[in-house]
Amino acid sequence: MKILVAVKRVIDYNVQIRVKEDGTGIVTDNVKMSTNPPDDNAIEEAVKIKEAGKATEIVAVTIGEEKAQETVRKALAVGADRGIHVKVDGVVEPLAVAKILQKIVDKEKPDLVFMGKQAIDDDCNQTGQMLSALLNWPQATFASKIDIKDNKLEIIREIDEGLETIKVNVPAVVTCDLRLNEPRYASLPNIMKAKKKPIDQMTAADLGVDATPRVQQIKVEEPPKRKAGIKVSSVAELVQKLKNEAKVI
Ligand SMILES: Cc1cc2nc3c(=O)[nH]c(=O)nc-3n(C[C@H](O)[C@H](O)[C@H](O)COP(=O)(O)OP(=O)(O)OC[C@H]3O[C@@H](n4cnc5c(N)ncnc54)[C@H](O)[C@@H]3O)c2cc1C
């Protein structure tokens, strides 16, 4: 079984996001970048499946500017076998990502595509779903447990009402939840070994995909500052304030 894993380079989740003074976007200069957190879970799961003898190859794919290659290198350092970097400068919208991944799937013919349930920068939660539609493959989103049985997947996924268990035929697209596993750290020897693993480079145009954005971002604003809270001395005072001041009860 061959697994393709999509990994996106995003601003590190520990960074306090700042909006540019002119409101045209967010500050990215000299800001720490990392792999999108659920993509770390996707790579970890692929590596675990390979370690269990159920996968033969893991290919990590990233789409983005030159430095996005770092994301593929990290995936290689934790166990992916080889990488693909599709170079696109500027914003790449979910539909363009899905179309590029579709072309890579056509070339690589994986049995599974693993990705994060959403990217923490644009929070779109669309790419996996779009890819499964373009490929006409079954999808399992928000996976928090994956079992492979007789070439079928049994997946537990989070839904608003609780946990749902579904069976999915392979090939399939699976988007991974943070609860799926605990991603491992790359050891120094493995980081060194990863430098020798191959990364194929290509552009969206090489794959025949027009990645021009279709959505125009007009303005980015900070959310309004929250007012400082107050301490109340009794339940009666709390009820009185909720009733008379906040007017919510
Ligand atoms: C574990 C978990 C945690 C979450 N946490 C948050 C959170 O912190 N904040 C947050 O904002 N959201 C959160 N969500 C998401 C949220 O609860 C809903 O799942 C989400 O808003 C549904 O939108 P969707 O885009 O997935 O689309 P869909 O489920 O496709 O629905 C989109 C819209 O389509 C329409 N629609 C869908 N089905 C029908 C139908 N049968 N008939 C008529 N209209 C229909 C409705 O207008 C619906 O709102 C969470 C979800 C999960 C599972």
The ligand as an SDF file (V2000), in Angstrom:
LIG
                    3D

 53 58  0  0  0  0  0  0  0  0999 V2000
  -15.5600   18.1230   16.9810 C   0  0  0  0  0  0  0  0  0  0  0  0
  -16.0550   19.3810   16.2960 C   0  0  0  0  0  0  0  0  0  0  0  0
  -15.7060   20.6040   16.8250 C   0  0  0  0  0  0  0  0  0  0  0  0
  -16.1490   21.7770   16.2270 C   0  0  0  0  0  0  0  0  0  0  0  0
  -15.8070   22.9800   16.7480 N   0  0  0  0  0  0  0  0  0  0  0  0
  -16.2450   24.1150   16.1730 C   0  0  0  0  0  0  0  0  0  0  0  0
  -15.9320   25.3940   16.7090 C   0  0  0  0  0  0  0  0  0  0  0  0
  -15.2380   25.5110   17.7130 O   0  0  0  0  0  0  0  0  0  0  0  0
  -16.3960   26.4950   16.0630 N   0  0  0  0  0  0  0  0  0  0  0  0
  -17.1390   26.3940   14.9530 C   0  0  0  0  0  0  0  0  0  0  0  0
  -17.5420   27.4030   14.3960 O   0  0  0  0  0  0  0  0  0  0  0  0
  -17.4760   25.2010   14.4180 N   0  0  0  0  0  0  0  0  0  0  0  0
  -17.0460   24.0680   14.9980 C   0  0  0  0  0  0  0  0  0  0  0  0
  -17.3810   22.8580   14.4560 N   0  0  0  0  0  0  0  0  0  0  0  0
  -18.1170   22.8230   13.1950 C   0  0  0  0  0  0  0  0  0  0  0  0
  -19.6070   23.0100   13.3480 C   0  0  0  0  0  0  0  0  0  0  0  0
  -20.1020   22.4480   14.5080 O   0  0  0  0  0  0  0  0  0  0  0  0
  -20.3430   22.3910   12.1570 C   0  0  0  0  0  0  0  0  0  0  0  0
  -19.9200   21.0560   12.0140 O   0  0  0  0  0  0  0  0  0  0  0  0
  -20.0530   23.1420   10.9150 C   0  0  0  0  0  0  0  0  0  0  0  0
  -20.3180   24.5050   11.0940 O   0  0  0  0  0  0  0  0  0  0  0  0
  -20.9110   22.5980    9.7900 C   0  0  0  0  0  0  0  0  0  0  0  0
  -20.4640   23.1830    8.6070 O   0  0  0  0  0  0  0  0  0  0  0  0
  -19.7990   22.3800    7.4370 P   0  0  0  0  0  0  0  0  0  0  0  0
  -19.0950   23.3750    6.6190 O   0  0  0  0  0  0  0  0  0  0  0  0
  -19.0580   21.2010    7.9430 O   0  0  0  0  0  0  0  0  0  0  0  0
  -20.9570   21.9030    6.5860 O   0  0  0  0  0  0  0  0  0  0  0  0
  -22.2370   21.0720    6.3690 P   0  0  0  0  0  0  0  0  0  0  0  0
  -22.4680   20.0880    7.4370 O   0  0  0  0  0  0  0  0  0  0  0  0
  -22.1620   20.6270    5.0020 O   0  0  0  0  0  0  0  0  0  0  0  0
  -23.3500   22.1710    6.4780 O   0  0  0  0  0  0  0  0  0  0  0  0
  -23.2190   23.4570    5.9130 C   0  0  0  0  0  0  0  0  0  0  0  0
  -24.5410   24.1000    5.8310 C   0  0  0  0  0  0  0  0  0  0  0  0
  -25.2900   23.4850    4.8330 O   0  0  0  0  0  0  0  0  0  0  0  0
  -26.6500   23.5190    5.1760 C   0  0  0  0  0  0  0  0  0  0  0  0
  -27.1300   22.1670    5.3100 N   0  0  0  0  0  0  0  0  0  0  0  0
  -26.4120   21.0440    5.5200 C   0  0  0  0  0  0  0  0  0  0  0  0
  -27.2070   19.9730    5.5360 N   0  0  0  0  0  0  0  0  0  0  0  0
  -28.4520   20.4340    5.3480 C   0  0  0  0  0  0  0  0  0  0  0  0
  -29.7060   19.8400    5.2690 C   0  0  0  0  0  0  0  0  0  0  0  0
  -29.8760   18.5060    5.3890 N   0  0  0  0  0  0  0  0  0  0  0  0
  -30.7570   20.6140    5.0520 N   0  0  0  0  0  0  0  0  0  0  0  0
  -30.6420   21.9290    4.9190 C   0  0  0  0  0  0  0  0  0  0  0  0
  -29.4720   22.5810    4.9860 N   0  0  0  0  0  0  0  0  0  0  0  0
  -28.3950   21.8360    5.1930 C   0  0  0  0  0  0  0  0  0  0  0  0
  -26.7450   24.2410    6.4850 C   0  0  0  0  0  0  0  0  0  0  0  0
  -26.9660   25.6070    6.2040 O   0  0  0  0  0  0  0  0  0  0  0  0
  -25.3700   24.0260    7.0760 C   0  0  0  0  0  0  0  0  0  0  0  0
  -25.0420   24.9880    8.0360 O   0  0  0  0  0  0  0  0  0  0  0  0
  -16.9520   21.6940   15.0590 C   0  0  0  0  0  0  0  0  0  0  0  0
  -17.2900   20.4480   14.5310 C   0  0  0  0  0  0  0  0  0  0  0  0
  -16.8540   19.3040   15.1350 C   0  0  0  0  0  0  0  0  0  0  0  0
  -17.2450   17.9910   14.5210 C   0  0  0  0  0  0  0  0  0  0  0  0
  1  2  1  0
  2  3  1  0
  2 52  2  0
  3  4  2  0
  4  5  1  0
  4 50  1  0
  5  6  2  0
  6  7  1  0
  6 13  1  0
  7  8  2  0
  7  9  1  0
  9 10  1  0
 10 11  2  0
 10 12  1  0
 12 13  2  0
 13 14  1  0
 14 15  1  0
 14 50  1  0
 15 16  1  0
 16 17  1  0
 16 18  1  0
 18 19  1  0
 18 20  1  0
 20 21  1  0
 20 22  1  0
 22 23  1  0
 23 24  1  0
 24 25  2  0
 24 26  1  0
 24 27  1  0
 27 28  1  0
 28 29  2  0
 28 30  1  0
 28 31  1  0
 31 32  1  0
 32 33  1  0
 33 34  1  0
 33 48  1  0
 34 35  1  0
 35 36  1  0
 35 46  1  0
 36 37  1  0
 36 45  1  0
 37 38  2  0
 38 39  1  0
 39 40  1  0
 39 45  2  0
 40 41  1  0
 40 42  2  0
 42 43  1  0
 43 44  2  0
 44 45  1  0
 46 47  1  0
 46 48  1  0
 48 49  1  0
 50 51  2  0
 51 52  1  0
 52 53  1  0
M  END
$$$$
